Each structure stands twice: as structure tokens, then as C-alpha cells.
Amino acid sequence: MRPRFAGGAVDLRPEEIVRLEEDRVVLLDQRHLPDEEVEVECRSAAEVAEAIRTMVIRGAPAIGVAAAYGYALAASRGDDLDEAAEVLLASRPTAVNLPWAVEQMQQADGDLGERARDLHRAEVEHCRRMGEHAAGLLSEGSTPLTHCNAGGLATGGYGSAQQRVAATGLSTGGLRGGAGNRPIISVDVGDRVSHDAFGLGTVVEINGAGDKAQATVDFGSGGTKRLVLRYAPLVKL
């Protein structure tokens, strides 16, 4: 696919970020952006869980949508749905939308594929309404500051906090936006670190550099996690 992201921000249709097809879930692989646009095809709930775990898709709302599609895919395959739910829930314990989405799918009747698409459409609509609401809160010349991953890629389409800036900018024509991500910390293999959710751990592997740098950290009983250093709340000890 052509690298549309090379020139800056791109408006993506929700189905370009994550979608359910007849026998697969298709995700835009965020690990290759902005240089390449690559799609990952998942043909089971376990493969969707692996895509979530390896950060093919990122951002709690988008992860929840992907999990809903993974559950629906498992149902269409005739797989054990309790096992599908278990493997999906284990893929990213800190993504709050994930257990919510799985629970919604477990409680659904009828066409689970359509139910998952409804969840995706609702997520996009929630973001759109947040953007419209914010249009009256920011004045011309303001400099809004967004924190962490708040764009369309993280939410399955449109964007949450970041889209508030865009929506307001459309109505006022004079807003500037900024991103308040954490600075990238410098860690090496063997370093001891602490994490807000996982506690104390040891860095066991480093991959990539700059904004794409990732650290694999062994948190003992908390498990081994692969974290993007740009966004991870890590403190070097």
C-alpha cells in the first residue's frame, strides 16, 4: 500500500483501521507507519489476540473494536467462545475497552458480526460527538494540548481528544494543537525500571530507535510486556 502518512496526518475511514470480513479480521499494522501501509489478516481470535499483544493495533478503543471483531470471527468459525474470550482478554490487560467489548459481545444475540460493527460505529460516533462538544469550549488562538495516543488510529476512526482540536479548528479556523507524550527514556538491557501498572521489572530486550523504540520488560509475576518507550509510564531506577 502507498505510504500516505509520509506527508503528515491522514483521514482514514474506520474500516481502513480495522474491519471484519467474511473469514478474517483485517488490521492496519501501525508498527510500519508512517513509512509503509501494511495490512495484517487474522483468521482466528488467537491471531487477533496476537496482533493486539504485538502492537499491530494500539489504543484502548481500537483494541476493544478489534477484540469484538475477533470474538465475532470465532463465533462464525464455530470456535469455543469461552476460549476465544479468554485469549482476547489476556492480550492487553491494561486496555480498559477490551474487557468491556468482550462482555458486550458475550451478552449479544443474533448476528455477532453485525453487533461488532455496531460497537465500531458507536465508538466513532462517540468521538465525533466529543469533537462537536469541544467546538464551544476552545476559542480562536488557543493551543490545546493532547496527551498520549488520541487520534483516529487509536480509536478505530475519527479520534477522541485529538479530534476535539480538529473539530474546533474547523469551526474557528485559528487553533493550534500539540501532543503531550512522555519523553523517551533511555534504558538498556539489564536496567531495573518501574511501571505505573505492572510494578518493578527488568529490561530484557530493546528493539527499534526513536519514536519506534520498544523495550521488553520482565515484571515477574506481572508477566513480560513489550512497551513502546514513547508512551510507556516507565521510570528507570
C-alpha positions as CSV (number, residue, x, y, z in Angstrom):
1,M,0.0,0.0,0.0
2,R,1.2,3.5,-0.7
3,P,2.6,5.5,2.3
4,R,0.0,8.2,2.6
5,F,1.3,9.1,6.1
6,A,4.7,10.3,4.8
7,G,3.3,13.8,4.3
8,G,1.6,14.2,7.7
9,A,-1.9,13.5,9.2
10,V,-4.2,11.4,7.1
11,D,-8.0,11.0,7.5
12,L,-8.7,7.2,7.4
13,R,-12.1,5.6,7.1
14,P,-12.8,3.4,10.2
15,E,-12.7,0.2,8.0
16,E,-9.2,1.0,6.9
17,I,-8.0,0.8,10.5
18,V,-9.8,-2.4,11.5
19,R,-12.6,-4.4,9.9
20,L,-14.3,-7.7,9.9
21,E,-14.5,-9.6,6.6
22,E,-16.2,-12.9,5.9
23,D,-13.4,-15.2,7.3
24,R,-10.9,-12.8,8.8
25,V,-10.2,-9.6,10.7
26,V,-8.1,-7.1,8.9
27,L,-6.0,-4.6,10.7
28,L,-3.7,-1.7,9.6
29,D,-0.3,-2.6,11.0
30,Q,0.7,0.5,13.0
31,R,4.2,-0.8,13.5
32,H,5.1,0.1,9.9
33,L,3.7,3.6,9.9
34,P,4.4,6.2,8.7
35,D,6.8,4.6,6.1
36,E,4.6,1.8,4.9
37,E,0.9,0.8,4.9
38,V,0.7,-2.9,5.6
39,E,-2.4,-4.9,6.5
40,V,-2.4,-7.9,8.8
41,E,-5.1,-10.6,8.3
42,C,-6.2,-12.6,11.3
43,R,-8.2,-15.8,10.8
44,S,-8.9,-16.7,14.4
45,A,-9.4,-15.0,17.8
46,A,-6.0,-16.2,18.8
47,E,-4.4,-14.4,15.8
48,V,-6.3,-11.2,16.7
49,A,-5.1,-11.5,20.3
50,E,-1.5,-11.9,19.0
51,A,-2.0,-8.8,16.8
52,I,-3.1,-6.8,19.9
53,R,-0.2,-8.2,22.0
54,T,2.4,-7.3,19.4
55,M,1.0,-3.8,18.9
56,V,-0.2,-4.2,15.4
57,I,-3.2,-2.2,16.7
58,R,-2.9,0.3,19.6
59,G,-5.1,2.5,21.7
60,A,-7.7,1.1,24.1
61,P,-10.8,2.0,21.9
62,A,-9.3,0.4,18.8
63,I,-8.2,-2.6,20.7
64,G,-11.8,-3.1,22.0
65,V,-13.1,-2.9,18.5
66,A,-10.5,-5.4,17.3
67,A,-11.5,-7.8,20.2
68,A,-15.2,-7.5,19.3
69,Y,-14.3,-8.5,15.7
70,G,-12.1,-11.3,17.0
71,Y,-15.0,-12.7,19.1
72,A,-17.4,-12.4,16.2
73,L,-14.9,-14.2,14.0
74,A,-14.6,-17.1,16.5
75,A,-18.4,-17.4,16.5
76,S,-18.6,-17.6,12.7
77,R,-15.9,-20.3,12.8
78,G,-17.8,-22.4,15.4
79,D,-14.9,-22.0,17.9
80,D,-15.3,-22.3,21.6
81,L,-16.4,-18.8,22.6
82,D,-15.3,-19.0,26.2
83,E,-11.8,-19.9,25.0
84,A,-11.9,-17.0,22.5
85,A,-12.9,-14.6,25.2
86,E,-10.1,-15.8,27.5
87,V,-7.4,-15.4,24.8
88,L,-8.6,-12.0,23.8
89,L,-8.8,-10.7,27.4
90,A,-5.3,-11.9,28.1
91,S,-3.8,-10.0,25.1
92,R,-3.7,-6.5,26.7
93,P,-4.8,-6.4,30.4
94,T,-4.4,-2.6,30.6
95,A,-6.7,-1.7,27.7
96,V,-9.9,-0.9,29.6
97,N,-12.1,-1.1,26.4
98,L,-11.1,-4.7,25.8
99,P,-13.0,-6.4,28.6
100,W,-15.9,-4.1,28.0
101,A,-16.1,-5.0,24.3
102,V,-15.8,-8.7,25.0
103,E,-18.5,-8.5,27.6
104,Q,-20.8,-6.7,25.2
105,M,-20.2,-9.5,22.6
106,Q,-20.8,-12.2,25.2
107,Q,-24.2,-10.7,26.0
108,A,-25.2,-10.2,22.4
109,D,-27.8,-12.2,20.5
110,G,-28.2,-12.7,16.8
111,D,-25.6,-11.7,14.2
112,L,-22.4,-11.2,16.2
113,G,-20.6,-9.8,13.2
114,E,-23.2,-7.0,12.9
115,R,-23.1,-6.5,16.7
116,A,-19.3,-5.9,16.5
117,R,-19.7,-3.5,13.6
118,D,-22.3,-1.6,15.7
119,L,-19.7,-1.3,18.5
120,H,-17.2,0.1,16.0
121,R,-19.8,2.6,14.6
122,A,-20.7,3.7,18.1
123,E,-17.1,4.3,19.0
124,V,-16.6,6.5,16.0
125,E,-19.8,8.4,16.8
126,H,-18.8,8.9,20.4
127,C,-15.6,10.5,19.2
128,R,-17.4,12.7,16.7
129,R,-19.8,13.9,19.4
130,M,-16.8,14.8,21.7
131,G,-15.4,16.8,18.9
132,E,-18.6,18.7,18.4
133,H,-19.0,19.3,22.1
134,A,-15.4,20.8,22.3
135,A,-16.1,23.2,19.5
136,G,-17.7,25.6,22.0
137,L,-15.0,25.2,24.7
138,L,-12.0,26.5,22.8
139,S,-11.5,30.0,21.5
140,E,-9.6,31.2,18.4
141,G,-5.9,31.3,19.1
142,S,-6.0,28.6,21.8
143,T,-3.2,26.0,22.0
144,P,-4.9,22.7,23.1
145,L,-2.5,20.1,24.4
146,T,-3.5,16.4,23.9
147,H,-1.9,13.6,25.9
148,C,-0.9,10.2,24.6
149,N,-2.5,8.5,21.6
150,A,-5.8,10.3,20.9
151,G,-6.1,10.2,17.1
152,G,-8.2,8.0,14.8
153,L,-5.7,5.2,14.7
154,A,-6.1,4.7,18.5
155,T,-9.9,4.8,18.5
156,G,-10.8,2.9,15.4
157,G,-11.7,6.1,13.4
158,Y,-12.1,9.8,13.9
159,G,-10.2,10.3,17.2
160,S,-11.0,11.4,20.7
161,A,-9.1,14.2,22.3
162,Q,-7.1,15.0,19.2
163,Q,-10.3,15.2,17.1
164,R,-11.7,17.8,19.5
165,V,-8.9,20.0,18.3
166,A,-9.7,19.2,14.7
167,A,-13.4,19.8,15.1
168,T,-12.9,23.1,16.8
169,G,-10.3,24.2,14.2
170,L,-12.9,23.6,11.5
171,S,-15.3,26.0,13.2
172,T,-12.9,28.7,14.3
173,G,-10.1,28.4,11.7
174,G,-7.5,29.5,14.2
175,L,-6.4,26.7,16.6
176,R,-3.0,25.1,17.1
177,G,-2.6,21.7,18.6
178,G,0.2,19.9,20.4
179,A,0.8,16.4,21.7
180,G,1.8,15.9,25.3
181,N,3.5,12.5,25.1
182,R,6.1,11.4,27.6
183,P,9.8,12.0,26.7
184,I,11.5,8.8,25.5
185,I,13.5,7.4,28.4
186,S,16.9,5.8,27.8
187,V,17.2,2.2,29.0
188,D,19.5,-0.7,28.4
189,V,19.2,-4.4,28.8
190,G,19.5,-5.3,32.4
191,D,18.2,-2.0,33.7
192,R,15.7,-2.0,36.5
193,V,12.5,0.0,35.9
194,S,9.1,0.7,37.5
195,H,5.7,0.9,35.7
196,D,2.5,2.5,37.0
197,A,0.5,-0.7,36.5
198,F,3.0,-3.6,36.4
199,G,5.4,-2.6,39.2
200,L,9.1,-3.4,39.2
201,G,10.8,-5.1,36.3
202,T,14.0,-5.8,34.4
203,V,14.6,-4.8,30.8
204,V,15.4,-7.9,28.8
205,E,15.4,-6.7,25.2
206,I,15.5,-3.4,23.3
207,N,14.2,-3.0,19.7
208,G,14.0,-0.1,17.3
209,A,15.0,3.5,17.9
210,G,13.5,7.0,18.4
211,D,9.7,7.1,18.4
212,K,9.6,3.4,17.4
213,A,11.9,2.2,20.3
214,Q,10.4,-0.7,22.3
215,A,11.5,-2.4,25.5
216,T,10.6,-5.9,26.5
217,V,10.4,-5.9,30.3
218,D,10.1,-8.8,32.7
219,F,7.8,-7.8,35.5
220,G,8.0,-11.1,37.3
221,S,4.5,-12.2,38.5
222,G,3.1,-9.3,36.3
223,G,4.4,-11.1,33.2
224,T,6.7,-10.0,30.4
225,K,5.5,-6.9,28.4
226,R,6.6,-5.2,25.2
227,L,6.3,-1.5,25.7
228,V,6.7,1.5,23.3
229,L,9.1,3.8,25.2
230,R,7.4,6.9,23.8
231,Y,4.2,6.1,25.6
232,A,5.1,3.7,28.4
233,P,5.0,5.2,32.0
234,L,8.4,3.7,32.9
235,V,10.9,5.1,35.4
236,K,14.5,4.0,35.3
237,L,15.7,3.0,38.8
